[in-house]
Amino acid sequence: MEIRITALCRNGCTDFVPQPRRLHLGGQGAEGVDTLEFLLPSDWAGKNVSLYVEHADGVRQLPLLLGADGCVPVDRRFTGAASGRWMLAVTDGEGYTACTQPGSYDVYPTLSLDDEGEEPSQSLYEQFVAQVMDSARQVQEAVDQAVQSGSEAASAARDAAQAAEQASNCLLYT
């Protein structure tokens, strides 16, 4: 489901408005079925965007840090309650902070599948660490590949030097 965030200037201030504002997210307790894709203003590129969810009973879920693709799976953060509110918050660590107007969501009731409690969700810090670790892994793979390419280039240069020396020796003795 695509959700476009539009910056609107009203009465001298900027409002960030989600469209659609109300989300219908399937069955209560469902997860992994749908994905929310946030289409963000270009000004937000490179900034930290977090999704905040509050159930209708006032219980707030741990915020979820959006990835670079702006996508979030619909999980029990949403579907753990019949309805609630959501919003995005954006920061850059240098004093910029913006929030969307809150939207709402609902899910249809389902029969209970089990009596297990909800799994704890990751904190923003844990999500950030996971993203950093993934980036570090990608960098290490690139470094390893560069080292391998460098070794292969050095080996090819040695082979070429030996071939040139052999050719030179052949010319001297003929």
C-alpha positions in Angstrom: 0.0 0.0 0.0 1.5 3.3 -1.1 1.2 6.3 1.3 2.3 9.6 -0.1 3.5 12.3 2.3 2.9 15.7 0.9 4.3 19.0 2.3 1.5 21.7 2.3 2.1 25.3 3.3 -0.9 26.5 5.3 -1.1 29.8 7.1 2.6 30.3 7.2 3.5 26.8 8.4 4.3 23.5 6.7 2.1 20.5 7.3 3.1 17.0 6.2 -0.1 15.3 5.2 -0.4 11.5 4.5 -2.6 10.3 1.7 -4.4 8.1 2.4 -4.8 9.1 6.0 -6.9 6.1 7.0 -5.4 2.7 6.5 -7.4 -0.6 6.3 -4.8 -3.3 7.3 -6.5 -6.6 7.0 -7.2 -9.0 9.9 -6.4 -8.6 13.5 -3.2 -10.4 14.4 -2.0 -10.7 10.8 1.6 -10.0 9.9 3.8 -10.3 6.9 0.9 -10.1 4.5 1.1 -6.4 3.5 3.8 -3.7 3.2 3.4 0.0 3.7 5.4 2.0 1.2 5.9 5.6 2.2 6.6 8.0 -0.7 8.5 10.7 1.2 9.2 14.3 0.3 12.6 14.7 -1.4 13.7 17.0 1.5 13.7 14.0 3.8 16.3 12.1 1.8 19.2 11.0 4.0 17.2 11.7 7.2 16.1 9.3 9.9 12.4 8.5 9.4 10.6 6.6 12.2 7.0 5.2 12.3 5.1 5.6 15.5 2.0 3.5 16.2 -0.5 4.0 19.0 -3.4 1.6 19.6 -6.8 3.0 20.3 -6.5 2.1 24.0 -3.5 4.5 24.2 -0.7 1.8 24.2 2.2 3.0 22.1 4.3 0.5 20.3 8.1 0.8 19.9 8.9 3.1 17.0 10.1 1.5 13.8 13.0 3.1 11.8 12.2 3.1 8.1 14.8 1.7 5.7 16.1 3.5 2.7 13.3 2.1 0.6 10.7 3.7 2.9 8.9 0.4 3.3 7.5 -1.2 6.5 5.9 -4.6 6.8 2.4 -4.6 8.4 2.9 -6.6 11.6 1.4 -6.9 15.1 2.5 -3.4 15.9 -0.6 -2.4 13.9 -2.7 -5.5 13.9 -2.4 -6.2 17.6 -5.4 -3.9 18.2 -8.6 -3.3 16.3 -7.7 0.3 15.5 -5.3 3.1 16.3 -3.2 6.0 15.1 0.1 6.3 13.3 2.5 9.1 12.2 6.0 9.5 10.9 8.7 11.6 12.7 11.8 12.8 10.8 15.1 13.9 12.3 18.6 14.6 11.0 20.6 14.9 14.3 21.4 18.6 13.4 18.2 20.2 14.7 15.7 19.2 12.0 12.6 17.5 13.3 9.3 17.1 11.5 6.2 15.0 12.0 3.3 14.1 9.7 -0.2 14.7 10.7 -1.4 11.6 12.5 -3.3 9.1 10.4 -5.5 6.2 11.6 -5.8 2.6 10.9 -8.2 -0.3 11.5 -8.3 -4.0 11.1 -11.2 -6.4 11.0 -11.7 -8.8 13.9 -10.6 -12.4 13.7 -10.9 -15.5 15.8 -8.1 -16.1 18.3 -5.4 -18.4 16.8 -3.5 -18.9 20.0 -3.0 -17.6 23.5 0.7 -16.5 23.1 1.7 -13.0 24.0 3.2 -10.7 21.4 6.9 -11.0 20.7 8.9 -8.0 21.8 9.7 -5.7 18.9 13.1 -4.2 18.2 13.9 -0.8 19.7 15.0 2.0 17.3 18.6 1.5 18.5 18.5 -2.3 17.7 17.1 -1.5 14.3 19.8 1.1 13.7 22.6 -1.3 14.8 21.2 -3.9 12.4 21.3 -1.5 9.5 24.8 -0.4 10.4 26.0 -4.0 10.7 24.5 -4.8 7.3 26.3 -1.8 5.8 29.5 -2.9 7.5 29.1 -6.4 6.0 28.6 -4.9 2.5 31.7 -2.7 2.9 33.8 -5.7 4.1 32.6 -7.7 1.0 33.7 -4.8 -1.3 37.1 -4.6 0.5 37.6 -8.3 0.1 36.7 -8.1 -3.5 39.1 -5.2 -4.1 41.9 -7.0 -2.3 41.3 -10.1 -4.5 41.3 -7.9 -7.6 44.5 -6.3 -6.5 46.2 -9.7 -5.9 45.1 -10.9 -9.3 46.4 -7.7 -10.9 49.8 -8.0 -9.1 50.1 -11.6 -10.3 49.3 -10.7 -13.9 51.9 -7.9 -13.7 54.5 -10.4 -12.5 53.6 -12.9 -15.2 53.9 -10.1 -17.8 57.3 -9.0 -16.5 58.6 -12.6 -16.6 57.3 -13.1 -20.2 58.9 -9.8 -21.2 62.2 -10.9 -19.6 62.1 -14.3 -21.3 61.4 -12.6 -24.7 64.3 -10.2 -24.1 66.6 -13.1 -23.3 65.5 -15.0 -26.4 66.3 -11.9 -28.6 69.8 -11.6 -27.0 70.7 -15.2 -27.7 69.5 -15.4 -31.2 
